[in-house]
Amino acid sequence: MSGPNHPGIDAGLSAELASVVSGARRRALRDGDRQIDTAHLLHSLLESDPEVRAVFDGGPQVARLLGYLVQRSIGYGLRWQSAVEDSGAGPVVAGGRWSPVAAGAMEEAYERAVLRGDERACGLDLLAALVADPRSRAVEVLGRAGVELPPLLERIESGCEECVSGGDAG
């Protein structure tokens, strides 16, 4: 969890990832959801981060994912609105803007960046964190769209190596 030196959920983000988070916030508000969840983050990542889109198995897979996420936002998501996304890993923060799973993914993305020697998380860090919890809504969306997680994780790790050499100073 957050230690005394942790900058907070929003502070350790690249400029691009801060834009993704902003998009996820807008989507959650527009959809009438109580909290930003991992599906909101996945949707925003796919729409705005070319490095994230590149790790998927081509354009048709991205199109299926976006189609499913749009359907979710206009109807399927209604069954999620009454419940907080919770992996059971920790307490639900009352009145929080983030689901517990999404908050954990944001923190894990930052921790991945730090382990890589970077002060800012990139989109691939967040994608890796989103797929780390098999009970997250992002993983459910990926599964429904036919995305196989092991090959996706391999492509994410390869992409993260390029993220380091890309030198995103945010």
Secondary structure as UniProt FT lines:
FT   TURN            4..5
FT   TURN            9..12
FT   HELIX           15..31
FT   HELIX           38..48
FT   HELIX           50..54
FT   HELIX           59..71
FT   HELIX           72..76
FT   HELIX           78..81
FT   TURN            94..95
FT   HELIX           100..116
FT   HELIX           123..130
FT   TURN            131..132
FT   TURN            134..135
FT   HELIX           137..144
FT   TURN            145..146
FT   HELIX           149..166
//
